């Protein structure tokens, strides 16, 4: 290639590179433009959706504001106040959403990401508004359903009240018949239940009359303050209590029979316990335990006499006999513990005496070996040990004898220790 054209290949290469670079830049710009266009389209679609949600939420709040007036007329000021509070909160969220929408409309050239964030906040506020109002509406719908069902519920409750009134009359007749056999104290619980049933039936009747008088009548502020469904619920609760009280009245005759059987069984058991207690009293070696048993037997034995006169109140007789058996068992248990203590002392006394005698002999030997050096303390301990041993041998009470023998061993041990100490420090 001639020398003048040596630069031509390089020029071709650099030219091709420049063209490729320019084409790449143009391609990237076109790709970015297309991406920006897509993002802008998506942002505008999201904004349109948020605007539709905003309109829907505003309509829901306006409907709810009308519902507040309907609720106050139907259910009273308290229920309306709760709904009005929910509507006011929803209105506050809606104002925030409208303010965000206004800023979106005024800032047309904001970045797509910023506009999308505002639209998302608007949609979230609208969701919360609709959710809160839907919950409040569901509660009112349930309450209205209960009011509609009140018309069907009232006759059912009235029929139930009529049946319970008939049961009340039968129960009163049964108590009058039982009164010829049982005392007033035995029937006091049943008469109390009957009186409580009367009060509950009266309360239910008043509630039913109120509900029936309002069913189909125009709503008034007083009526709205207490919905018919609530009044019927109060009547049903009173009827439940009355039914439970009447059931206890109807059960009293069976309860009296069961109490009479229990009293007879308790009397038989008390008689057996008294026989065993007398045997334990006669064999008691502890004077105090025997005296306590004798006192309990003397107090409780008369309870088995004259039971026929006390049959008019089986409940009281059963409870009286149970309490008597409990008191006798306490006295017998105390006596058994005293006897067990004596038996234990008797068993331990020979060994305790042997130990005391052995310890005294050891102390005497120690003092004899150090006789010239043993002082008054050791000699006093030994003398006391010998005295306590004499008491233990003479004492008739095994417990007192055992205590004396143990004191004798302890004093002898002290005397031995003092004798050794004197011998070592002479």
Wavefront OBJ file of the C-alpha trace (Angstrom):
o trace
v 0.000 0.000 0.000
v 1.432 3.423 -0.854
v 2.835 5.367 2.102
v 0.188 8.026 1.761
v -2.651 5.573 2.393
v -1.309 3.775 5.477
v -3.740 5.651 7.728
v -6.814 4.485 5.783
v -7.432 1.131 7.646
v -7.246 2.841 11.019
v -9.668 5.479 9.852
v -12.115 2.786 8.759
v -11.874 1.010 12.117
v -12.345 4.178 14.142
v -15.254 5.208 11.991
v -17.007 1.898 12.396
v -16.526 2.073 16.185
v -17.933 5.583 16.289
v -20.967 4.551 14.309
v -21.559 1.525 16.595
v -21.219 3.715 19.708
v -23.673 6.248 18.390
v -26.101 3.504 17.466
v -25.824 2.031 20.995
v -26.519 5.372 22.625
v -29.532 5.888 20.442
v -30.753 2.330 21.264
v -30.358 2.851 25.019
v -32.200 6.123 24.827
v -35.030 4.518 22.939
v -35.147 1.614 25.447
v -35.220 4.061 28.374
v -37.954 6.049 26.697
v -40.015 2.925 26.186
v -39.476 1.899 29.856
v -40.434 5.365 31.055
v -43.510 5.245 28.881
v -44.533 1.909 30.351
v -43.953 3.181 33.905
v -45.969 6.281 33.183
v -48.818 4.215 31.749
v -48.803 1.951 34.810
v -48.747 4.957 37.172
v -51.670 6.549 35.331
v -53.624 3.269 35.527
v -52.908 3.010 39.248
v -54.009 6.629 39.724
v -57.268 5.941 37.885
v -57.884 2.930 40.135
v -57.155 5.005 43.265
v -59.558 7.710 42.065
v -62.296 5.106 41.597
v -61.639 3.767 45.084
v -61.835 7.311 46.424
v -65.252 7.836 44.879
v -66.490 4.511 46.236
v -65.220 5.307 49.755
v -66.828 8.770 49.668
v -70.165 7.211 48.718
v -69.824 4.710 51.552
v -69.238 7.496 54.085
v -72.230 9.476 52.796
v -74.444 6.384 53.074
v -73.141 5.756 56.584
v -73.980 9.327 57.615
v -77.583 8.676 56.613
v -77.454 5.341 58.449
v -76.595 7.200 61.679
v -80.000 8.925 61.583
v -81.797 5.646 60.851
v -79.972 3.904 63.675
v -80.875 6.594 66.192
v -84.546 6.288 65.271
v -84.498 2.490 65.490
v -82.053 1.631 68.260
v -81.542 4.834 70.210
v -78.891 7.474 70.737
v -76.306 5.124 72.242
v -76.145 2.829 69.208
v -76.141 5.849 66.895
v -73.306 7.426 68.872
v -71.122 4.360 68.278
v -71.833 4.428 64.535
v -71.313 8.193 64.364
v -67.879 7.776 65.955
v -66.943 5.204 63.305
v -68.206 7.499 60.535
v -66.235 10.445 61.919
v -63.036 8.424 61.912
v -63.750 7.279 58.351
v -64.400 10.865 57.306
v -60.981 11.868 58.711
v -59.215 9.194 56.661
v -61.184 10.278 53.600
v -60.076 13.901 54.030
v -56.462 12.747 54.050
v -57.074 10.735 50.876
v -58.659 13.753 49.110
v -55.686 15.921 50.130
v -53.274 13.408 48.591
v -55.353 13.327 45.410
v -55.263 17.137 45.247
v -51.464 17.079 45.430
v -51.365 14.485 42.666
v -53.531 16.697 40.459
v -51.361 19.768 41.122
v -48.019 18.013 40.562
v -48.442 16.559 37.083
v -44.702 16.306 36.407
v -43.686 14.411 39.563
v -41.699 11.174 39.056
v -43.775 8.064 38.442
v -42.485 6.431 41.649
v -43.628 9.363 43.795
v -47.049 9.415 42.141
v -47.379 5.657 42.605
v -46.568 5.995 46.340
v -49.285 8.631 46.791
v -51.801 6.553 44.891
v -50.966 3.544 47.051
v -51.580 5.625 50.196
v -54.930 6.793 48.802
v -55.948 3.173 48.105
v -54.900 2.107 51.615
v -56.945 4.876 53.233
v -59.978 3.951 51.152
v -59.598 0.298 52.169
v -59.560 1.219 55.864
v -62.641 3.426 55.437
v -64.630 0.713 53.695
v -63.522 -1.976 56.166
v -64.534 0.072 59.230
v -67.906 0.967 57.775
v -68.524 -2.630 56.689
v -67.898 -3.898 60.228
v -70.282 -1.317 61.685
v -72.882 -2.211 59.084
v -72.565 -5.920 59.841
v -73.249 -5.252 63.525
v -76.352 -3.245 62.706
v -77.522 -5.911 60.271
v -77.272 -8.537 62.999
v -79.177 -6.319 65.396
v -81.918 -5.724 62.856
v -82.122 -9.460 62.219
v -82.591 -9.992 65.939
v -85.376 -7.402 65.973
v -87.098 -9.124 63.059
v -86.841 -12.442 64.915
v -88.359 -10.897 68.045
v -91.837 -11.188 66.599
v -91.392 -14.967 66.365
v -89.573 -15.252 69.688
v -92.158 -13.464 71.843
v -94.902 -16.134 71.532
v -92.354 -18.862 72.308
v -91.262 -17.104 75.491
v -94.889 -16.423 76.461
v -95.728 -20.128 76.106
v -92.691 -21.036 78.181
v -93.740 -18.591 80.900
v -97.216 -20.189 80.952
v -95.726 -23.666 81.393
v -93.470 -22.497 84.201
v -96.398 -20.816 85.953
v -98.241 -24.160 85.896
v -95.154 -25.882 87.319
v -94.997 -23.233 90.009
v -98.576 -23.994 91.054
v -97.835 -27.720 91.168
v -94.734 -27.074 93.241
v -96.676 -24.977 95.754
v -99.259 -27.768 96.080
v -96.512 -30.336 96.645
v -94.938 -28.218 99.387
v -98.306 -27.822 101.096
v -98.715 -31.620 101.060
v -95.185 -32.198 102.384
v -95.843 -29.678 105.131
v -98.124 -32.200 106.830
v -95.178 -34.580 107.314
v -92.119 -32.378 107.581
v -91.252 -29.331 109.632
v -90.979 -25.793 108.333
v -87.195 -25.907 108.763
v -86.994 -28.965 106.496
v -88.966 -27.164 103.769
v -87.377 -23.737 104.246
v -84.983 -24.183 101.339
v -87.751 -25.257 98.970
v -89.987 -22.356 100.004
v -87.063 -19.987 99.432
v -86.582 -21.395 95.940
v -90.301 -20.996 95.265
v -90.186 -17.344 96.354
v -87.220 -16.677 94.051
v -89.052 -18.386 91.190
v -92.041 -16.104 91.833
v -89.834 -13.020 91.517
v -88.251 -14.299 88.324
v -91.628 -15.150 86.802
v -92.908 -11.690 87.645
v -89.868 -10.102 86.031
v -90.262 -12.251 82.927
v -93.961 -11.374 82.679
v -93.194 -7.662 82.856
v -90.509 -7.970 80.162
v -92.828 -9.969 77.908
v -95.610 -7.438 78.290
v -93.193 -4.648 77.351
v -91.937 -6.544 74.314
v -95.407 -7.498 73.115
v -96.703 -3.963 73.523
v -93.874 -2.588 71.385
v -93.920 -5.176 68.610
v -95.454 -3.531 65.569
v -95.701 -0.141 67.322
v -93.941 2.917 65.821
v -90.415 3.476 67.091
v -90.060 6.045 69.871
v -86.952 7.357 71.655
v -87.843 5.344 74.766
v -88.451 2.180 72.733
v -85.276 2.666 70.754
v -83.254 2.918 73.928
v -84.190 -0.678 74.726
v -84.568 -2.881 71.626
v -87.242 -5.559 71.674
v -84.629 -8.278 71.262
v -82.868 -7.070 74.429
v -86.142 -7.055 76.354
v -86.885 -10.596 75.227
v -83.368 -11.634 76.234
v -84.035 -10.279 79.713
v -87.282 -12.257 79.846
v -85.522 -15.448 78.718
v -82.843 -15.024 81.388
v -85.478 -14.584 84.096
v -87.304 -17.691 82.864
v -84.047 -19.670 82.984
v -83.572 -18.720 86.630
v -87.193 -19.521 87.460
v -86.899 -22.945 85.816
v -83.799 -23.788 87.862
v -85.539 -22.757 91.108
v -88.658 -24.766 90.281
v -86.515 -27.812 89.528
v -85.123 -27.642 93.072
v -88.671 -27.349 94.454
v -89.774 -30.399 92.485
v -86.743 -32.329 93.720
v -87.293 -31.639 97.416
v -89.382 -34.749 98.123
v -86.644 -36.994 96.744
v -84.040 -34.986 98.658
v -86.007 -35.459 101.904
v -86.222 -39.209 101.344
v -82.483 -39.418 100.626
v -81.712 -37.344 103.734
v -83.852 -39.662 105.877
v -81.947 -42.677 104.545
v -78.625 -40.954 105.171
v -79.689 -40.063 108.718
v -80.607 -43.690 109.430
v -77.245 -44.844 108.098
v -75.420 -42.228 110.179
v -77.318 -43.340 113.329
v -76.312 -46.961 112.758
v -72.697 -45.952 112.191
v -72.708 -43.758 115.318
v -74.017 -46.654 117.390
v -71.172 -48.859 116.140
v -68.646 -46.096 116.820
v -69.949 -45.639 120.379
v -69.557 -49.357 121.095
v -65.954 -49.217 119.883
v -65.331 -46.034 121.880
v -66.613 -47.638 125.099
v -64.278 -50.554 124.524
v -61.358 -48.198 123.993
v -62.342 -46.200 127.075
v -62.399 -49.306 129.258
v -58.990 -50.423 128.005
v -57.315 -47.024 128.140
v -54.163 -46.855 130.260
v -53.844 -43.091 129.876
v -56.195 -41.459 132.406
v -56.590 -38.262 130.406
v -57.396 -40.130 127.207
v -59.899 -42.318 129.011
v -61.568 -39.290 130.586
v -61.825 -37.500 127.248
v -63.366 -40.571 125.639
v -65.842 -40.940 128.501
v -66.900 -37.292 128.128
v -67.452 -37.670 124.384
v -69.457 -40.879 124.877
v -71.623 -39.238 127.511
v -72.302 -36.243 125.262
v -73.106 -38.140 122.077
v -74.968 -41.227 123.289
v -78.253 -39.319 123.894
v -78.353 -38.365 120.212
v -79.543 -41.877 119.357
v -82.561 -41.452 121.636
v -85.790 -39.831 120.408
v -84.922 -39.912 116.736
v -88.572 -40.433 115.818
v -89.420 -36.960 117.129
v -86.681 -35.454 115.008
v -87.739 -37.217 111.802
v -89.697 -34.139 110.734
v -86.423 -32.548 109.576
v -84.255 -35.241 107.944
v -81.726 -32.657 106.718
v -80.968 -31.371 110.214
v -80.937 -34.903 111.708
v -78.486 -36.135 109.086
v -76.180 -33.165 109.627
v -76.425 -33.500 113.429
v -75.446 -37.172 113.350
v -72.577 -36.535 110.949
v -71.212 -33.839 113.241
v -71.548 -36.223 116.231
v -69.567 -38.922 114.438
v -66.875 -36.385 113.582
v -66.551 -35.278 117.233
v -66.390 -38.878 118.451
v -63.723 -39.731 115.886
v -61.611 -36.796 117.073
v -61.845 -38.033 120.698
v -60.981 -41.587 119.668
v -58.043 -40.449 117.564
v -56.702 -38.404 120.494
v -57.008 -41.427 122.782
v -55.271 -43.658 120.222
v -52.369 -41.247 119.931
v -52.046 -41.153 123.734
v -52.056 -44.956 123.889
v -49.515 -45.175 121.095
v -47.316 -42.726 122.981
v -47.570 -44.856 126.133
v -46.829 -48.048 124.210
v -43.805 -46.441 122.633
v -42.574 -45.252 126.015
v -43.037 -48.706 127.542
v -41.046 -50.274 124.722
v -38.232 -47.735 124.992
v -38.025 -47.568 128.805
v -35.924 -50.720 129.465
v -33.271 -49.637 127.025
v -33.250 -46.104 128.407
v -32.823 -47.415 131.961
v -29.955 -49.650 130.879
v -28.227 -46.735 129.130
v -28.662 -44.498 132.192
v -27.314 -47.147 134.554
v -24.335 -47.807 132.295
v -23.557 -44.107 131.903
v -23.765 -43.549 135.662
v -21.347 -46.449 136.245
v -18.904 -44.960 133.726
v -19.159 -41.543 135.391
v -18.587 -43.053 138.829
v -15.456 -44.835 137.575
v -14.105 -41.643 136.026
v -14.696 -39.698 139.219
v -13.111 -42.421 141.315
v -9.937 -42.280 139.223
v -9.699 -38.501 139.529
v -11.306 -38.226 142.904
v -8.786 -35.810 144.356
v -9.272 -33.363 141.510
v -13.027 -33.571 140.783
v -14.948 -30.466 141.830
v -18.496 -29.767 142.884
v -19.853 -29.460 139.312
v -19.100 -33.053 138.356
v -20.266 -34.387 141.715
v -23.554 -32.399 141.389
v -24.200 -33.796 137.886
v -23.629 -37.348 139.115
v -25.932 -36.868 142.108
v -28.667 -35.504 139.820
v -28.197 -38.455 137.444
v -28.655 -40.898 140.294
v -31.758 -39.006 141.458
v -33.332 -39.027 137.998
v -32.605 -42.761 137.652
v -34.453 -43.364 140.935
v -37.437 -41.376 139.613
v -37.442 -43.386 136.389
v -37.529 -46.655 138.321
v -40.391 -45.517 140.575
v -42.543 -43.632 138.035
v -45.767 -45.452 137.002
v -46.245 -43.308 133.902
v -44.042 -44.824 131.156
v -43.667 -41.477 129.399
v -42.512 -39.673 132.566
v -40.230 -42.597 133.455
v -38.673 -42.523 129.973
v -38.051 -38.780 130.239
v -36.398 -39.240 133.684
v -34.165 -42.079 132.423
v -32.997 -39.952 129.511
v -32.248 -37.031 131.847
v -30.270 -39.408 134.108
v -28.113 -40.550 131.151
v -27.497 -36.944 130.085
v -26.471 -35.787 133.566
v -24.153 -38.797 133.993
v -22.525 -38.021 130.655
v -21.919 -34.437 131.815
v -20.405 -35.682 135.093
v -18.040 -38.013 133.208
v -16.894 -35.203 130.928
v -16.201 -32.891 133.867
v -14.254 -35.653 135.681
v -12.036 -36.236 132.619
v -11.462 -32.507 132.256
v -10.404 -32.225 135.922
v -8.008 -35.164 135.526
v -6.362 -33.655 132.467
v -5.907 -30.209 134.026
v -4.795 -31.207 137.511
l 1 2 3 4 5 6 7 8 9 10 11 12 13 14 15 16 17 18 19 20 21 22 23 24 25 26 27 28 29 30 31 32 33 34 35 36 37 38 39 40 41 42 43 44 45 46 47 48 49 50 51 52 53 54 55 56 57 58 59 60 61 62 63 64 65 66 67 68 69 70 71 72 73 74 75 76 77 78 79 80 81 82 83 84 85 86 87 88 89 90 91 92 93 94 95 96 97 98 99 100 101 102 103 104 105 106 107 108 109 110 111 112 113 114 115 116 117 118 119 120 121 122 123 124 125 126 127 128 129 130 131 132 133 134 135 136 137 138 139 140 141 142 143 144 145 146 147 148 149 150 151 152 153 154 155 156 157 158 159 160 161 162 163 164 165 166 167 168 169 170 171 172 173 174 175 176 177 178 179 180 181 182 183 184 185 186 187 188 189 190 191 192 193 194 195 196 197 198 199 200 201 202 203 204 205 206 207 208 209 210 211 212 213 214 215 216 217 218 219 220 221 222 223 224 225 226 227 228 229 230 231 232 233 234 235 236 237 238 239 240 241 242 243 244 245 246 247 248 249 250 251 252 253 254 255 256 257 258 259 260 261 262 263 264 265 266 267 268 269 270 271 272 273 274 275 276 277 278 279 280 281 282 283 284 285 286 287 288 289 290 291 292 293 294 295 296 297 298 299 300 301 302 303 304 305 306 307 308 309 310 311 312 313 314 315 316 317 318 319 320 321 322 323 324 325 326 327 328 329 330 331 332 333 334 335 336 337 338 339 340 341 342 343 344 345 346 347 348 349 350 351 352 353 354 355 356 357 358 359 360 361 362 363 364 365 366 367 368 369 370 371 372 373 374 375 376 377 378 379 380 381 382 383 384 385 386 387 388 389 390 391 392 393 394 395 396 397 398 399 400 401 402 403 404 405 406 407 408 409 410 411 412 413 414 415 416 417 418 419 420 421 422 423 424 425 426
